[in-house]
Amino acid sequence: MRAWIKTERMRLFAAAFVVCLAAAPAGAACFADYKAKKDAPLRLHYGVMELPDAVCGNTRAASQVMAQRLSRGGWQLLNVLGFFDARGAASRRQTAGEYYLRF
């Protein structure tokens, strides 16, 4: 009888675990806002960039990814301002203008 109870508990636990996994958001997006510049003539911009989950929340790692993307367009990363989800990105869309998810 006890073995049956243990087996049923394990099945119940496994089912609850699967339900929890299914309820979690699939790949919640990670975004960061930043400031960048170009020299000769000096130009500055504020932008929003989507980042890989692996660097989300890690300013040093995110800075490397962001600097590399910006450099392709001739821009230099000045600083990472913060990290947020898709809702936060949408609220910054107007402020970022043409630099919203450009890089």
KETILO-173048 format. One record per residue: residue number from 1; x negated, y negated, z negated of N, C-alpha, C, O, CB in turn; residue in one letter. Coordinates in Angstrom, 2 decimals, always signed. Each point is the difference from the previous one (the first is absolute). Glycine has a CB too. Layout:
// residues N
(pt NUM (X Y Z) (X Y Z) (X Y Z) (X Y Z) (X Y Z) a)
...
This chain:
// residues 103
(pt 1 (-0.82 +1.19 +0.00) (+0.82 -1.19 +0.00) (-0.86 -1.26 +0.00) (+0.27 -0.95 +0.73) (+1.52 +2.21 -1.93) m)
(pt 2 (-2.85 -1.25 +0.37) (-0.87 -1.17 -0.06) (-0.69 -0.28 +1.32) (-0.14 -1.15 +0.39) (-0.20 +1.60 -2.80) r)
(pt 3 (-0.08 +0.57 +3.09) (-0.65 -0.17 +1.31) (+0.97 -0.65 +0.98) (-0.40 -0.86 +0.78) (-1.07 +2.87 -1.21) a)
(pt 4 (+2.72 -1.63 +0.39) (+1.01 -0.58 +0.88) (+0.17 -1.49 -0.29) (+0.11 -0.81 +0.92) (+1.06 +3.03 -0.78) w)
(pt 5 (-1.14 -2.59 -1.44) (+0.15 -1.41 -0.40) (-1.19 -0.81 +0.49) (+0.17 -1.11 +0.50) (+1.16 +1.80 -2.53) i)
(pt 6 (-2.55 -0.15 +1.89) (-1.19 -0.70 +0.48) (+0.07 -0.20 +1.50) (-0.33 -1.07 +0.51) (-1.01 +2.06 -2.39) k)
(pt 7 (+1.76 +0.03 +2.60) (+0.11 -0.09 +1.46) (+1.02 -1.06 +0.39) (-0.24 -0.79 +0.91) (-0.40 +3.21 -0.69) t)
(pt 8 (+1.76 -2.45 -0.89) (+1.04 -0.99 +0.30) (-0.48 -1.41 -0.33) (+0.31 -0.94 +0.72) (+1.45 +2.67 -1.17) e)
(pt 9 (-2.49 -1.87 -0.63) (-0.54 -1.32 -0.35) (-0.99 -0.48 +1.06) (+0.01 -1.17 +0.38) (+0.29 +1.70 -2.82) r)
(pt 10 (-1.13 +0.38 +2.92) (-0.97 -0.37 +1.04) (+0.72 -0.38 +1.29) (-0.39 -0.96 +0.67) (-1.31 +2.52 -1.70) m)
(pt 11 (+2.74 -0.85 +1.38) (+0.78 -0.34 +1.20) (+0.66 -1.37 -0.15) (-0.01 -0.81 +0.92) (+0.43 +3.26 -0.50) r)
(pt 12 (+0.13 -2.70 -1.60) (+0.63 -1.28 -0.27) (-1.03 -1.13 +0.06) (+0.27 -1.07 +0.57) (+1.45 +2.22 -1.99) l)
(pt 13 (-2.88 -0.92 +0.84) (-1.07 -0.99 +0.03) (-0.44 -0.27 +1.44) (-0.17 -1.16 +0.39) (-0.58 +1.89 -2.68) f)
(pt 14 (+0.56 +0.32 +3.07) (-0.42 -0.16 +1.40) (+1.05 -0.76 +0.79) (-0.34 -0.87 +0.81) (-0.96 +3.01 -0.95) a)
(pt 15 (+2.56 -1.84 -0.07) (+1.07 -0.71 +0.70) (+0.03 -1.47 -0.39) (+0.17 -0.86 +0.86) (+1.16 +2.98 -0.76) a)
(pt 16 (-1.50 -2.42 -1.37) (-0.02 -1.39 -0.46) (-1.20 -0.75 +0.60) (+0.12 -1.16 +0.37) (+1.03 +1.84 -2.50) a)
(pt 17 (-2.28 -0.02 +2.22) (-1.19 -0.60 +0.58) (+0.22 -0.34 +1.48) (-0.37 -1.08 +0.44) (-1.04 +2.37 -2.07) f)
(pt 18 (+2.01 -0.39 +2.37) (+0.29 -0.23 +1.42) (+0.97 -1.17 +0.16) (-0.18 -0.83 +0.89) (-0.21 +3.27 -0.39) v)
(pt 19 (+1.39 -2.51 -1.35) (+0.96 -1.11 +0.06) (-0.71 -1.32 -0.28) (+0.28 -1.00 +0.67) (+1.58 +2.54 -1.40) v)
(pt 20 (-2.75 -1.56 -0.23) (-0.74 -1.24 -0.32) (-0.88 -0.42 +1.16) (-0.08 -1.19 +0.31) (+0.10 +1.82 -2.72) c)
(pt 21 (-0.67 +0.31 +3.06) (-0.83 -0.34 +1.15) (+0.84 -0.57 +1.14) (-0.41 -0.96 +0.66) (-1.20 +2.76 -1.31) l)
(pt 22 (+2.75 -1.23 +0.88) (+0.87 -0.47 +1.07) (+0.55 -1.39 -0.30) (+0.26 -0.77 +0.92) (+0.34 +3.13 -0.41) a)
(pt 23 (-0.41 -2.68 -1.78) (+0.55 -1.29 -0.38) (-1.03 -1.12 +0.04) (+0.37 -1.17 +0.08) (+1.26 +2.37 -1.50) a)
(pt 24 (-2.92 -0.87 +1.37) (-1.05 -1.02 +0.02) (-0.06 -0.65 +1.37) (+0.22 +0.66 +1.02) (-1.54 +0.61 -2.75) a)
(pt 25 (+1.01 -2.58 +1.77) (-0.12 -0.67 +1.29) (-1.14 +0.59 +0.81) (-1.10 +0.20 -0.52) (+2.04 -2.29 -0.48) p)
(pt 26 (-0.69 +2.36 +2.24) (-1.01 +0.61 +0.86) (-0.96 -1.08 +0.48) (+0.37 -0.86 +0.80) (+1.25 +2.66 -0.09) a)
(pt 27 (-2.84 -1.75 -1.18) (-1.03 -0.92 +0.46) (+0.37 -1.46 -0.16) (+0.03 -0.75 +0.98) (-0.69 +2.48 +0.60) g)
(pt 28 (+0.93 -2.14 -2.81) (+0.32 -1.40 -0.23) (-1.12 -0.87 +0.56) (-1.17 +0.21 -0.32) (+2.50 +0.38 -1.77) a)
(pt 29 (-0.98 -1.54 +2.91) (-0.99 -0.82 +0.69) (-0.73 -0.91 -0.98) (+0.56 -0.42 -1.01) (+0.83 +0.51 +3.08) a)
(pt 30 (-2.63 -0.38 -1.75) (-0.84 -0.88 -0.80) (-0.41 -1.18 +0.86) (-0.46 +0.17 +1.13) (-0.38 +1.76 -2.55) c)
(pt 31 (+1.00 -3.12 +0.88) (-0.36 -1.23 +0.70) (-0.86 -0.86 -0.90) (+0.03 +0.14 -1.23) (+2.10 -0.04 +2.59) f)
(pt 32 (-2.89 -1.00 -0.74) (-0.78 -0.98 -0.76) (+0.04 -1.32 +0.75) (+0.06 -0.03 +1.23) (-1.57 +1.83 -2.19) a)
(pt 33 (+1.47 -2.88 +0.21) (-0.15 -1.30 +0.65) (-1.42 -0.49 -0.22) (-0.66 +0.39 -0.96) (+3.13 -0.92 +0.64) d)
(pt 34 (-2.93 -0.33 +1.21) (-1.40 -0.40 +0.01) (-0.16 -1.39 +0.60) (+0.94 -0.56 +0.58) (-1.62 +2.97 -0.39) y)
(pt 35 (-0.51 -2.95 -0.34) (-0.39 -1.24 +0.67) (-1.24 +0.31 +0.84) (-0.87 +0.77 -0.42) (+1.82 -2.24 -1.45) k)
(pt 36 (-1.01 +0.88 +3.06) (-1.13 +0.24 +0.91) (-0.39 -1.31 +0.67) (+0.77 -0.96 +0.01) (-0.03 +3.34 +0.38) a)
(pt 37 (-1.95 -2.40 +0.18) (-0.46 -1.20 +0.68) (-0.77 +0.35 +1.28) (-0.47 +1.13 +0.18) (+0.35 -2.32 -2.38) k)
(pt 38 (+0.02 +0.19 +3.07) (-0.84 +0.04 +1.19) (-0.79 -1.30 -0.01) (+0.52 -1.05 -0.37) (+1.12 +2.51 +1.72) k)
(pt 39 (-2.90 -1.40 -0.95) (-0.83 -1.20 +0.06) (-0.07 -0.53 +1.43) (+0.31 +0.71 +0.96) (-1.65 +0.11 -2.92) d)
(pt 40 (+0.92 -2.08 +2.08) (-0.31 -0.68 +1.26) (+1.15 +0.01 +1.00) (-0.08 +0.74 +0.98) (-2.27 -0.12 -1.35) a)
(pt 41 (+3.35 -1.37 +0.21) (+0.34 -0.84 -1.13) (+0.63 +0.83 -1.12) (+0.50 +1.10 +0.22) (-0.17 -3.06 +1.34) p)
(pt 42 (-0.37 +1.39 -2.76) (+0.54 +0.70 -1.16) (+1.52 +0.16 +0.13) (+0.73 -0.96 +0.22) (-2.59 +0.04 -1.64) l)
(pt 43 (+2.30 +2.17 +1.29) (+1.43 +0.31 -0.01) (+0.26 +0.97 -1.14) (-0.81 +0.89 -0.26) (+1.03 -1.25 +2.77) r)
(pt 44 (+0.88 +0.19 -3.18) (+0.39 +0.85 -1.12) (+1.36 +0.61 +0.29) (+0.83 -0.61 +0.67) (-2.18 -0.79 -2.29) l)
(pt 45 (+1.58 +2.58 +1.10) (+1.35 +0.55 +0.07) (+0.30 +0.90 -1.20) (-0.89 +0.56 -0.63) (+0.79 -0.69 +3.12) h)
(pt 46 (+1.40 +0.22 -2.76) (+0.54 +0.90 -1.02) (+0.72 +1.10 +0.76) (+0.72 -0.29 +0.95) (-0.47 -1.57 -2.73) y)
(pt 47 (-0.44 +3.12 +1.37) (+0.66 +1.08 +0.70) (+0.40 +1.14 -0.93) (-0.37 +0.04 -1.18) (-0.93 -0.65 +3.19) g)
(pt 48 (+2.06 +1.52 -1.44) (+0.44 +1.21 -0.68) (-0.41 +1.19 +0.86) (+0.20 -0.01 +1.21) (+1.77 -1.19 -2.33) v)
(pt 49 (-2.54 +2.20 +0.48) (-0.51 +1.17 +0.72) (+0.51 +1.28 -0.67) (+0.05 +0.08 -1.23) (-2.10 -1.37 +1.96) m)
(pt 50 (+2.42 +2.28 +0.08) (+0.35 +1.31 -0.56) (-1.28 +0.80 -0.16) (-0.87 -0.02 +0.87) (+3.19 -0.02 +0.22) e)
(pt 51 (-2.43 +0.74 -2.21) (-1.21 +0.74 -0.32) (+0.27 +1.48 -0.20) (+1.12 +0.39 -0.31) (-2.04 -2.45 -0.74) l)
(pt 52 (-0.11 +2.89 +1.23) (+0.15 +1.43 -0.30) (+0.20 +0.19 -1.51) (-0.54 -0.76 -0.80) (-0.90 +1.37 +2.80) p)
(pt 53 (+2.21 +0.39 -2.36) (+0.26 +0.27 -1.42) (-1.29 +0.21 -0.80) (-0.05 -0.33 -1.18) (+2.23 +1.36 +1.84) d)
(pt 54 (-3.21 -0.50 -0.01) (-1.25 +0.31 -0.70) (-0.68 -1.23 -0.58) (-0.76 +0.12 -0.97) (+0.49 +1.81 +2.49) a)
(pt 55 (+0.51 -3.12 -0.97) (-0.65 -1.21 -0.50) (+0.95 -0.92 -0.75) (-0.42 -1.05 -0.50) (-1.16 +1.21 +2.39) v)
(pt 56 (+2.83 +0.21 -1.98) (+1.00 -0.85 -0.64) (-0.33 -0.22 -1.47) (-0.21 +0.96 -0.75) (+1.94 -0.12 +2.36) c)
(pt 57 (-1.77 -2.09 -2.02) (-0.29 -0.34 -1.38) (-1.48 -0.09 -0.32) (-0.36 -0.44 -1.09) (+2.47 +1.52 +0.54) g)
(pt 58 (-2.97 -0.66 +1.45) (-1.44 -0.04 -0.20) (-0.55 -1.16 +0.83) (-0.21 +0.14 +1.20) (+0.09 +2.38 -1.63) n)
(pt 59 (-0.12 -3.65 -0.21) (-0.39 -1.21 +0.72) (-1.28 +0.20 +0.79) (-0.10 -0.48 +1.14) (+1.20 -0.86 -2.91) t)
(pt 60 (-2.06 +2.01 +1.22) (-1.28 +0.20 +0.71) (+0.20 +0.84 +1.26) (-0.47 -0.38 +1.07) (-0.76 +0.23 -3.27) r)
(pt 61 (+1.91 +1.27 +2.09) (+0.22 +0.87 +1.16) (+0.89 -0.70 +1.03) (-0.25 +0.09 +1.20) (-0.01 +1.94 -2.66) a)
(pt 62 (+1.30 -2.71 +0.99) (+0.90 -0.71 +0.92) (-0.75 -1.11 +0.72) (+0.24 -0.23 +1.18) (+1.71 +0.76 -2.67) a)
(pt 63 (-2.83 -1.22 +0.80) (-0.78 -1.08 +0.61) (-0.83 +0.52 +1.17) (-0.12 -0.67 +1.03) (+0.04 -0.51 -3.24) s)
(pt 64 (-0.49 +2.35 +2.06) (-0.80 +0.59 +1.08) (+0.86 +0.28 +1.23) (-0.39 -0.32 +1.12) (-1.15 +1.33 -2.82) q)
(pt 65 (+2.70 -0.41 +1.47) (+0.91 +0.31 +1.11) (+0.47 -1.29 +0.66) (+0.00 -0.11 +1.23) (+0.75 +2.22 -2.40) v)
(pt 66 (-0.36 -3.07 +0.36) (+0.54 -1.25 +0.52) (-1.06 -0.81 +0.74) (+0.27 -0.54 +1.07) (+1.37 +0.51 -2.95) m)
(pt 67 (-2.85 -0.05 +1.33) (-1.08 -0.75 +0.64) (-0.34 +0.59 +1.37) (-0.25 -0.73 +0.95) (-0.66 +0.14 -3.20) a)
(pt 68 (+0.92 +1.92 +2.32) (-0.31 +0.66 +1.28) (+1.06 -0.33 +1.05) (-0.33 -0.31 +1.14) (-0.83 +2.16 -2.39) q)
(pt 69 (+2.43 -1.78 +0.88) (+1.08 -0.31 +0.94) (-0.05 -1.46 +0.44) (+0.14 -0.31 +1.18) (+1.28 +2.08 -2.25) r)
(pt 70 (-1.63 -2.67 +0.11) (-0.03 -1.43 +0.31) (-1.19 -0.36 +0.89) (+0.11 -0.86 +0.88) (+1.03 +0.40 -3.06) l)
(pt 71 (-2.27 +1.12 +1.95) (-1.21 -0.33 +0.78) (+0.18 +0.28 +1.49) (-0.63 -0.65 +0.83) (-0.73 +1.16 -2.85) s)
(pt 72 (+2.21 +0.44 +2.36) (+0.27 +0.29 +1.42) (+0.62 -1.21 +0.70) (-0.16 -0.18 +1.21) (+0.48 +2.60 -1.78) r)
(pt 73 (+0.37 -3.25 -0.20) (+0.61 -1.21 +0.55) (-0.84 -1.24 -0.25) (+0.44 -1.12 +0.27) (+1.77 +2.17 -0.61) g)
(pt 74 (-3.43 -0.86 -0.17) (-0.89 -1.12 -0.26) (+0.25 -0.71 -1.32) (-0.52 -1.10 -0.22) (+0.39 +0.83 +2.64) g)
(pt 75 (+0.93 +0.88 -3.30) (+0.33 -0.61 -1.29) (-0.85 +0.60 -1.10) (-0.46 +1.13 +0.09) (+2.80 -1.54 +0.69) w)
(pt 76 (-2.55 -0.38 -1.83) (-0.74 +0.45 -1.18) (+0.95 -0.01 -1.19) (+0.65 -1.02 -0.27) (-2.84 +0.13 +1.19) q)
(pt 77 (+2.28 +2.00 -1.63) (+0.85 +0.09 -1.18) (-0.57 -0.88 -1.11) (-1.18 +0.11 -0.33) (+1.88 +2.24 +0.96) l)
(pt 78 (+0.13 -3.19 -1.19) (-0.41 -0.82 -1.14) (+0.35 +0.69 -1.30) (-0.84 +0.13 -0.89) (+1.14 -2.21 +2.25) l)
(pt 79 (+0.96 +2.52 -1.49) (+0.38 +0.74 -1.20) (+1.33 +0.73 +0.19) (+0.83 -0.37 +0.82) (-2.07 -1.30 -2.21) n)
(pt 80 (+1.38 +2.70 +0.58) (+1.25 +0.77 -0.08) (+0.79 -0.61 -1.14) (-0.51 -0.13 -1.12) (-0.54 +2.30 +2.04) v)
(pt 81 (+2.29 -2.56 -0.64) (+0.81 -0.67 -1.02) (+0.78 +0.97 -0.87) (+0.13 -0.22 -1.20) (+0.03 -1.70 +2.73) l)
(pt 82 (+0.38 +2.99 -0.94) (+0.79 +0.94 -0.78) (+0.53 +1.15 +0.83) (-0.08 -0.01 +1.23) (+0.69 -1.85 -2.73) g)
(pt 83 (-0.06 +2.86 +0.80) (+0.57 +1.19 +0.63) (+1.49 +0.06 -0.31) (+0.43 -0.44 -1.07) (-2.64 +1.67 +0.89) f)
(pt 84 (+3.00 -0.69 +1.10) (+1.44 +0.09 -0.20) (+0.60 +1.00 +0.97) (-0.68 +0.53 +0.88) (+0.74 -2.91 -1.66) f)
(pt 85 (+1.24 +2.65 +0.60) (+0.70 +0.96 +0.86) (+0.68 -0.72 +1.16) (-0.23 -1.19 +0.22) (+0.59 +2.71 -2.21) d)
(pt 86 (+0.46 -0.80 +2.73) (+0.67 -0.56 +1.18) (+0.90 -1.18 -0.34) (+0.10 -0.95 +0.78) (-0.19 +3.21 +0.26) a)
(pt 87 (+0.73 -2.21 -2.19) (+0.86 -1.13 -0.40) (-0.83 -1.26 -0.19) (+0.40 -1.09 +0.42) (+1.18 +2.69 -1.53) r)
(pt 88 (-2.73 -1.46 +0.47) (-0.90 -1.13 -0.19) (-0.54 -0.52 +1.31) (-0.19 -1.20 +0.17) (-0.40 +2.11 -2.39) g)
(pt 89 (+0.33 +0.01 +3.15) (-0.50 -0.41 +1.32) (+1.06 -0.81 +0.73) (-0.30 -1.03 +0.60) (-1.17 +3.07 -0.48) a)
(pt 90 (+2.71 -1.59 -0.17) (+1.08 -0.69 +0.69) (+0.20 -1.41 -0.55) (+0.32 -0.92 +0.74) (+0.79 +3.12 -0.31) a)
(pt 91 (-1.31 -2.36 -1.73) (+0.20 -1.32 -0.60) (-1.12 -0.97 +0.39) (+0.15 -1.22 -0.16) (+1.03 +2.31 -1.76) s)
(pt 92 (-2.29 -0.57 +2.43) (-1.13 -0.85 +0.40) (-0.07 -0.21 +1.52) (-0.90 -0.68 +0.50) (-0.34 +1.51 -2.50) r)
(pt 93 (+2.18 -0.26 +2.72) (-0.02 -0.04 +1.46) (-0.05 -1.42 +0.55) (-0.83 -0.29 +0.87) (+2.10 +2.42 -0.87) r)
(pt 94 (-0.43 -2.98 -0.48) (+0.06 -1.37 +0.52) (-1.29 -0.76 -0.33) (-0.50 -0.75 +0.83) (+3.01 +0.78 -1.08) q)
(pt 95 (-3.02 +0.15 -0.94) (-1.22 -0.71 -0.40) (-1.19 +0.44 +0.85) (-0.83 -0.83 +0.38) (+1.72 +0.64 -2.72) t)
(pt 96 (-0.98 +1.47 +2.64) (-1.13 +0.51 +0.79) (+0.13 -0.34 +1.48) (-1.00 -0.05 +0.71) (+0.77 +1.90 -2.36) a)
(pt 97 (+1.44 -2.09 +2.11) (+0.20 -0.39 +1.40) (-0.59 +0.98 +0.99) (+0.28 +1.20 -0.07) (-0.27 -3.53 -0.69) g)
(pt 98 (-0.84 +1.84 +1.67) (-0.56 +0.86 +1.05) (-1.00 +1.01 -0.55) (-0.39 +0.93 +0.72) (+0.72 -2.79 +0.88) e)
(pt 99 (-0.76 +1.70 -2.85) (-0.95 +0.93 -0.60) (+0.67 +1.03 -0.90) (-0.66 +0.64 -0.83) (-1.04 -2.43 +0.95) y)
(pt 100 (+2.99 +1.95 +0.04) (+0.75 +1.03 -0.72) (-0.20 +1.32 +0.76) (+0.51 +0.17 +1.11) (+1.23 -1.86 -1.99) y)
(pt 101 (-2.46 +2.60 +0.28) (-0.31 +1.33 +0.58) (-0.72 -0.08 +1.33) (+0.12 +0.91 +0.82) (+1.87 -0.03 -1.98) l)
(pt 102 (-2.73 -1.94 +1.39) (-0.74 -0.15 +1.26) (-1.22 +0.91 +0.06) (-0.36 +0.50 +1.06) (+1.15 -2.86 -0.93) r)
(pt 103 (-1.41 +2.58 -1.27) (-1.24 +0.80 -0.01) (+0.20 +1.32 -0.68) (-0.93 +0.80 -0.10) (-0.40 -2.88 +0.10) f)
